[in-house]
């Protein structure tokens, strides 16, 4: 999954919405901390106002982290793997597992998903075997040579299939060392 990009207009609208949401929180937090009325928040020293805003952003950051974990657990409950969670967040599978350790039910793992490997000008598909019975691959090198690892699973893990497919793609690249 490629991370979605937002337009400059969307980013501006997002920043405006976040600032609109932040101002009442920052004012309320400052009022509680100083005993001053909310309306007088902006009458303080600029450094104090800036620190109040920073403290409010910290609260927002913690809430975003909490809501992010909820979204990850929800996706995991629908069968998303750590690999897919990581791809959606722009991190590795291992990074997703570390960030949201309880997001995926390991007792009922999601079915293995195919993958694509593009290296050395070629392309290979990584294909799970039946009932998670290993992995196979098929690919076409940059020189046009096509190879399949057969219908039977040739590799115990997806990583092993990727390594073998990568070696094939390197061997059949058009630019050889």
MIMAR-501248 format. One record per residue: x, y, z of N, C-alpha, C in turn; residue in one letter; chain. Coordinates in pm, whole numbers, plus 50000, padded with zeros to 5 digits. Example, Ala and Ser with C-alpha at 12.3 -4.5 7.8 and 13.67 -1.06 7.14 Angstrom:
BEGIN
{{51319; 49431; 50780}; {51230; 49550; 50780}; {51320; 49670; 50780}; A; A}
{{51285; 49775; 50708}; {51367; 49894; 50714}; {51290; 50003; 50787}; S; A}
//
This chain:
BEGIN
{{50084; 49884; 50000}; {50000; 50000; 50000}; {50089; 50123; 50000}; X; A}
{{50061; 50214; 49910}; {50134; 50339; 49903}; {50067; 50439; 49996}; X; A}
{{50148; 50513; 50070}; {50091; 50613; 50159}; {50021; 50720; 50077}; X; A}
{{49899; 50756; 50118}; {49827; 50858; 50041}; {49890; 50995; 50061}; X; A}
{{49891; 51071; 49956}; {49942; 51207; 49965}; {49822; 51299; 49972}; X; A}
{{49840; 51411; 50041}; {49732; 51508; 50046}; {49775; 51632; 49968}; X; A}
{{49677; 51701; 49916}; {49706; 51822; 49840}; {49738; 51937; 49936}; X; A}
{{49792; 52043; 49882}; {49823; 52161; 49963}; {49694; 52218; 50024}; X; A}
{{49586; 52213; 49947}; {49458; 52263; 49997}; {49407; 52176; 50112}; X; A}
{{49420; 52044; 50098}; {49378; 51953; 50206}; {49464; 51973; 50331}; X; A}
{{49594; 51993; 50311}; {49682; 52016; 50425}; {49646; 52147; 50496}; X; A}
{{49616; 52250; 50420}; {49577; 52378; 50479}; {49446; 52364; 50556}; X; A}
{{49349; 52293; 50499}; {49221; 52272; 50567}; {49241; 52190; 50695}; X; A}
{{49327; 52089; 50689}; {49356; 52007; 50807}; {49420; 52092; 50916}; X; A}
{{49519; 52172; 50880}; {49585; 52258; 50978}; {49484; 52354; 51041}; X; A}
{{49397; 52412; 50961}; {49295; 52503; 51014}; {49201; 52433; 51111}; X; A}
{{49157; 52313; 51074}; {49067; 52237; 51162}; {49135; 52200; 51292}; X; A}
{{49262; 52160; 51284}; {49334; 52124; 51406}; {49354; 52246; 51496}; X; A}
{{49388; 52359; 51437}; {49404; 52481; 51517}; {49271; 52524; 51580}; X; A}
{{49161; 52512; 51503}; {49029; 52545; 51558}; {48995; 52455; 51676}; X; A}
{{49032; 52329; 51668}; {49007; 52236; 51778}; {49101; 52260; 51895}; X; A}
{{49222; 52302; 51867}; {49323; 52320; 51971}; {49300; 52444; 52056}; X; A}
{{49257; 52553; 51997}; {49246; 52679; 52070}; {49161; 52670; 52196}; X; A}
{{49040; 52614; 52193}; {48962; 52604; 52317}; {49031; 52516; 52422}; X; A}
{{49096; 52409; 52378}; {49167; 52321; 52472}; {49283; 52395; 52536}; X; A}
{{49363; 52465; 52455}; {49477; 52540; 52509}; {49429; 52648; 52605}; X; A}
{{49322; 52717; 52570}; {49268; 52822; 52658}; {49221; 52763; 52790}; X; A}
{{49149; 52653; 52785}; {49098; 52590; 52907}; {49212; 52538; 52994}; X; A}
{{49312; 52477; 52933}; {49426; 52425; 53009}; {49502; 52540; 53076}; X; A}
{{49522; 52649; 53002}; {49593; 52764; 53057}; {49513; 52827; 53171}; X; A}
{{49382; 52837; 53154}; {49298; 52895; 53259}; {49309; 52812; 53388}; X; A}
{{49306; 52679; 53374}; {49319; 52593; 53493}; {49456; 52608; 53557}; X; A}
{{49560; 52619; 53475}; {49696; 52627; 53528}; {49725; 52761; 53595}; X; A}
{{49664; 52869; 53546}; {49696; 53003; 53598}; {49589; 53061; 53688}; X; A}
{{49468; 53005; 53682}; {49358; 53064; 53758}; {49299; 53186; 53690}; X; A}
{{49350; 53221; 53573}; {49298; 53335; 53496}; {49177; 53290; 53414}; X; A}
{{49089; 53382; 53380}; {48976; 53345; 53295}; {49026; 53309; 53153}; X; A}
{{48948; 53223; 53087}; {48984; 53175; 52953}; {49004; 53293; 52857}; X; A}
{{48924; 53396; 52871}; {48933; 53511; 52780}; {49066; 53585; 52790}; X; A}
{{49141; 53564; 52899}; {49266; 53638; 52920}; {49389; 53557; 52881}; X; A}
{{49372; 53441; 52819}; {49485; 53356; 52784}; {49589; 53431; 52702}; X; A}
{{49544; 53508; 52607}; {49636; 53574; 52514}; {49698; 53699; 52574}; X; A}
{{49659; 53738; 52697}; {49716; 53856; 52761}; {49848; 53826; 52832}; X; A}
{{49889; 53704; 52838}; {50012; 53665; 52910}; {50135; 53692; 52824}; X; A}
{{50250; 53667; 52885}; {50377; 53679; 52812}; {50376; 53582; 52694}; X; A}
{{50429; 53621; 52580}; {50427; 53533; 52462}; {50486; 53394; 52487}; X; A}
{{50593; 53386; 52564}; {50653; 53255; 52590}; {50556; 53167; 52669}; X; A}
{{50482; 53226; 52762}; {50386; 53149; 52841}; {50271; 53099; 52754}; X; A}
{{50224; 53185; 52665}; {50117; 53145; 52572}; {50166; 53033; 52482}; X; A}
{{50287; 53048; 52428}; {50343; 52945; 52339}; {50359; 52812; 52412}; X; A}
{{50402; 52816; 52538}; {50416; 52692; 52615}; {50281; 52629; 52644}; X; A}
{{50178; 52711; 52663}; {50043; 52658; 52684}; {49994; 52586; 52558}; X; A}
{{50022; 52646; 52444}; {49983; 52584; 52317}; {50060; 52453; 52298}; X; A}
{{50189; 52454; 52330}; {50269; 52331; 52319}; {50213; 52221; 52409}; X; A}
{{50176; 52257; 52532}; {50119; 52157; 52624}; {49987; 52101; 52569}; X; A}
{{49908; 52186; 52507}; {49783; 52139; 52448}; {49810; 52044; 52331}; X; A}
{{49911; 52074; 52249}; {49947; 51983; 52140}; {49989; 51847; 52194}; X; A}
{{50055; 51845; 52310}; {50094; 51718; 52371}; {49971; 51635; 52404}; X; A}
{{49866; 51699; 52455}; {49741; 51629; 52484}; {49680; 51575; 52355}; X; A}
{{49680; 51656; 52250}; {49626; 51613; 52121}; {49709; 51496; 52067}; X; A}
{{49841; 51505; 52079}; {49929; 51398; 52032}; {49896; 51265; 52102}; X; A}
{{49875; 51270; 52233}; {49842; 51148; 52308}; {49707; 51093; 52262}; X; A}
{{49612; 51180; 52234}; {49481; 51132; 52187}; {49491; 51073; 52047}; X; A}
{{49571; 51133; 51962}; {49592; 51077; 51828}; {49656; 50938; 51838}; X; A}
{{49753; 50923; 51926}; {49815; 50791; 51948}; {49712; 50689; 51992}; X; A}
{{49624; 50729; 52085}; {49520; 50637; 52134}; {49425; 50599; 52020}; X; A}
{{49381; 50698; 51944}; {49288; 50670; 51833}; {49355; 50589; 51723}; X; A}
{{49485; 50611; 51703}; {49560; 50532; 51606}; {49563; 50386; 51647}; X; A}
{{49586; 50361; 51776}; {49587; 50222; 51826}; {49450; 50158; 51810}; X; A}
{{49344; 50235; 51832}; {49208; 50183; 51813}; {49189; 50144; 51666}; X; A}
{{49232; 50231; 51575}; {49219; 50202; 51431}; {49300; 50078; 51393}; X; A}
{{49420; 50064; 51448}; {49503; 49946; 51418}; {49437; 49819; 51470}; X; A}
{{49383; 49823; 51593}; {49314; 49706; 51648}; {49190; 49672; 51567}; X; A}
{{49120; 49776; 51521}; {49001; 49752; 51439}; {49040; 49684; 51308}; X; A}
{{49142; 49735; 51242}; {49188; 49674; 51117}; {49234; 49531; 51144}; X; A}
{{49306; 49509; 51254}; {49349; 49374; 51289}; {49233; 49281; 51315}; X; A}
{{49126; 49333; 51376}; {49009; 49249; 51404}; {48938; 49206; 51276}; X; A}
{{48957; 49284; 51169}; {48899; 49248; 51040}; {48994; 49164; 50954}; X; A}
{{49110; 49129; 51012}; {49200; 49039; 50942}; {49326; 49101; 50885}; X; A}
{{49349; 49229; 50909}; {49472; 49292; 50859}; {49592; 49232; 50930}; X; A}
{{49697; 49208; 50855}; {49822; 49155; 50911}; {49909; 49272; 50957}; X; A}
{{50014; 49240; 51033}; {50110; 49344; 51070}; {50178; 49402; 50946}; X; A}
{{50194; 49320; 50844}; {50254; 49370; 50719}; {50166; 49481; 50659}; X; A}
{{50036; 49459; 50657}; {49945; 49560; 50601}; {49932; 49682; 50691}; X; A}
{{49931; 49660; 50823}; {49927; 49774; 50915}; {50051; 49861; 50896}; X; A}
{{50167; 49797; 50885}; {50290; 49870; 50864}; {50289; 49947; 50733}; X; A}
{{50239; 49883; 50628}; {50234; 49950; 50498}; {50143; 50073; 50505}; X; A}
{{50032; 50062; 50575}; {49940; 50175; 50586}; {50003; 50290; 50664}; X; A}
{{50089; 50258; 50760}; {50152; 50360; 50845}; {50287; 50403; 50791}; X; A}
{{50338; 50332; 50691}; {50469; 50367; 50633}; {50585; 50314; 50713}; X; A}
{{50565; 50201; 50781}; {50670; 50138; 50859}; {50676; 49990; 50823}; X; A}
{{50774; 49921; 50877}; {50788; 49778; 50849}; {50686; 49697; 50928}; X; A}
{{50674; 49572; 50892}; {50589; 49478; 50964}; {50632; 49470; 51111}; X; A}
{{50763; 49464; 51132}; {50816; 49456; 51267}; {50786; 49585; 51345}; X; A}
{{50797; 49698; 51276}; {50765; 49826; 51339}; {50619; 49832; 51381}; X; A}
{{50530; 49780; 51296}; {50387; 49778; 51330}; {50362; 49687; 51449}; X; A}
{{50428; 49573; 51452}; {50411; 49479; 51565}; {50458; 49544; 51695}; X; A}
{{50565; 49621; 51688}; {50617; 49689; 51808}; {50524; 49804; 51849}; X; A}
{{50473; 49878; 51751}; {50388; 49994; 51780}; {50252; 49952; 51835}; X; A}
{{50194; 49846; 51777}; {50060; 49800; 51817}; {50065; 49650; 51848}; X; A}
{{50128; 49610; 51957}; {50149; 49467; 51983}; {50021; 49386; 51996}; X; A}
{{49911; 49448; 52030}; {49787; 49374; 52048}; {49689; 49391; 51932}; X; A}
{{49734; 49446; 51821}; {49643; 49475; 51710}; {49600; 49351; 51632}; X; A}
{{49688; 49253; 51622}; {49658; 49133; 51543}; {49650; 49014; 51637}; X; A}
{{49543; 48938; 51624}; {49524; 48819; 51706}; {49615; 48709; 51652}; X; A}
{{49721; 48680; 51724}; {49818; 48581; 51677}; {49762; 48440; 51682}; X; A}
{{49659; 48417; 51764}; {49598; 48284; 51769}; {49524; 48254; 51639}; X; A}
{{49473; 48357; 51574}; {49403; 48343; 51447}; {49469; 48434; 51344}; X; A}
{{49586; 48396; 51296}; {49657; 48485; 51203}; {49579; 48506; 51073}; X; A}
{{49597; 48623; 51017}; {49535; 48653; 50888}; {49595; 48564; 50781}; X; A}
{{49518; 48532; 50679}; {49574; 48451; 50572}; {49691; 48522; 50504}; X; A}
{{49786; 48443; 50460}; {49903; 48499; 50393}; {49861; 48572; 50267}; X; A}
{{49926; 48684; 50241}; {49891; 48765; 50125}; {50005; 48763; 50024}; X; A}
{{49971; 48759; 49897}; {50075; 48762; 49794}; {50152; 48892; 49801}; X; A}
{{50268; 48893; 49741}; {50350; 49014; 49737}; {50415; 49030; 49602}; X; A}
{{50472; 49146; 49580}; {50540; 49177; 49454}; {50679; 49227; 49487}; X; A}
{{50775; 49182; 49409}; {50914; 49222; 49426}; {50961; 49280; 49293}; X; A}
{{51004; 49405; 49294}; {51055; 49469; 49174}; {51199; 49509; 49199}; X; A}
{{51290; 49439; 49133}; {51433; 49462; 49150}; {51505; 49445; 49016}; X; A}
{{51613; 49517; 48998}; {51702; 49499; 48883}; {51627; 49506; 48749}; X; A}
{{51520; 49584; 48746}; {51443; 49599; 48623}; {51346; 49486; 48595}; X; A}
{{51336; 49390; 48684}; {51242; 49280; 48667}; {51136; 49281; 48775}; X; A}
{{51046; 49183; 48766}; {50935; 49178; 48860}; {50904; 49033; 48894}; X; A}
{{50878; 49007; 49022}; {50842; 48873; 49066}; {50722; 48882; 49159}; X; A}
{{50636; 48781; 49151}; {50522; 48772; 49240}; {50550; 48663; 49342}; X; A}
{{50520; 48692; 49468}; {50536; 48597; 49576}; {50396; 48544; 49609}; X; A}
{{50381; 48412; 49604}; {50248; 48351; 49612}; {50243; 48252; 49727}; X; A}
{{50146; 48269; 49819}; {50136; 48173; 49929}; {50088; 48039; 49878}; X; A}
{{50140; 47934; 49941}; {50095; 47800; 49906}; {49958; 47772; 49964}; X; A}
{{49898; 47662; 49928}; {49767; 47630; 49981}; {49771; 47610; 50132}; X; A}
{{49675; 47667; 50201}; {49661; 47654; 50347}; {49790; 47691; 50419}; X; A}
{{49852; 47801; 50378}; {49977; 47846; 50439}; {50085; 47738; 50437}; X; A}
{{50084; 47659; 50332}; {50182; 47551; 50321}; {50307; 47593; 50249}; X; A}
{{50363; 47706; 50281}; {50485; 47753; 50218}; {50457; 47858; 50113}; X; A}
{{50560; 47890; 50037}; {50552; 47997; 49937}; {50617; 47954; 49808}; X; A}
{{50571; 48012; 49699}; {50634; 47995; 49569}; {50644; 48132; 49505}; X; A}
{{50713; 48139; 49392}; {50727; 48267; 49324}; {50732; 48246; 49174}; X; A}
{{50699; 48351; 49100}; {50718; 48351; 48955}; {50762; 48491; 48918}; X; A}
{{50849; 48499; 48818}; {50900; 48630; 48784}; {50951; 48639; 48642}; X; A}
{{50970; 48763; 48599}; {51026; 48793; 48469}; {51142; 48889; 48490}; X; A}
{{51259; 48849; 48443}; {51377; 48933; 48456}; {51374; 49047; 48357}; X; A}
{{51462; 49142; 48376}; {51471; 49257; 48286}; {51507; 49213; 48144}; X; A}
{{51573; 49097; 48132}; {51611; 49046; 48000}; {51499; 48967; 47933}; X; A}
{{51380; 48962; 47996}; {51265; 48894; 47937}; {51252; 48748; 47976}; X; A}
{{51350; 48691; 48044}; {51343; 48551; 48085}; {51240; 48538; 48197}; X; A}
{{51152; 48438; 48182}; {51048; 48413; 48281}; {51076; 48280; 48349}; X; A}
{{51050; 48278; 48480}; {51068; 48154; 48555}; {50963; 48145; 48663}; X; A}
{{50920; 48021; 48689}; {50826; 47995; 48797}; {50885; 47890; 48888}; X; A}
{{50858; 47904; 49015}; {50911; 47809; 49112}; {50824; 47684; 49120}; X; A}
{{50735; 47667; 49027}; {50650; 47549; 49025}; {50525; 47566; 49107}; X; A}
{{50434; 47471; 49092}; {50308; 47479; 49164}; {50323; 47440; 49310}; X; A}
{{50418; 47355; 49339}; {50441; 47315; 49478}; {50516; 47427; 49550}; X; A}
{{50491; 47440; 49677}; {50562; 47541; 49755}; {50710; 47508; 49757}; X; A}
{{50793; 47607; 49723}; {50937; 47584; 49717}; {51010; 47640; 49837}; X; A}
{{50940; 47722; 49912}; {51006; 47793; 50021}; {50920; 47786; 50147}; X; A}
{{50985; 47781; 50261}; {50912; 47772; 50387}; {50848; 47905; 50426}; X; A}
{{50912; 48017; 50390}; {50861; 48149; 50430}; {50854; 48243; 50310}; X; A}
{{50779; 48351; 50328}; {50769; 48453; 50225}; {50906; 48517; 50201}; X; A}
{{50982; 48534; 50309}; {51114; 48595; 50298}; {51209; 48509; 50214}; X; A}
{{51201; 48375; 50232}; {51285; 48285; 50153}; {51246; 48292; 50005}; X; A}
{{51115; 48295; 49978}; {51070; 48308; 49839}; {51119; 48439; 49779}; X; A}
{{51114; 48547; 49858}; {51162; 48677; 49810}; {51312; 48673; 49782}; X; A}
{{51386; 48605; 49866}; {51531; 48595; 49845}; {51562; 48519; 49717}; X; A}
{{51493; 48409; 49694}; {51517; 48332; 49572}; {51473; 48407; 49448}; X; A}
{{51359; 48474; 49456}; {51312; 48553; 49343}; {51408; 48669; 49317}; X; A}
{{51458; 48731; 49423}; {51554; 48841; 49408}; {51682; 48795; 49341}; X; A}
{{51729; 48676; 49377}; {51849; 48622; 49314}; {51825; 48599; 49165}; X; A}
{{51707; 48547; 49130}; {51672; 48528; 48990}; {51670; 48661; 48916}; X; A}
{{51606; 48762; 48975}; {51597; 48894; 48910}; {51734; 48956; 48891}; X; A}
{{51822; 48936; 48988}; {51958; 48989; 48975}; {52032; 48919; 48861}; X; A}
{{52016; 48788; 48855}; {52084; 48710; 48750}; {52033; 48749; 48611}; X; A}
{{51909; 48794; 48604}; {51849; 48827; 48473}; {51826; 48977; 48456}; X; A}
{{51914; 49055; 48517}; {51907; 49200; 48496}; {51981; 49233; 48366}; X; A}
{{51950; 49347; 48310}; {52017; 49386; 48186}; {52151; 49452; 48213}; X; A}
{{52167; 49509; 48330}; {52294; 49573; 48367}; {52367; 49479; 48464}; X; A}
{{52462; 49405; 48411}; {52536; 49310; 48495}; {52666; 49372; 48543}; X; A}
{{52703; 49340; 48668}; {52827; 49396; 48723}; {52952; 49346; 48655}; X; A}
//
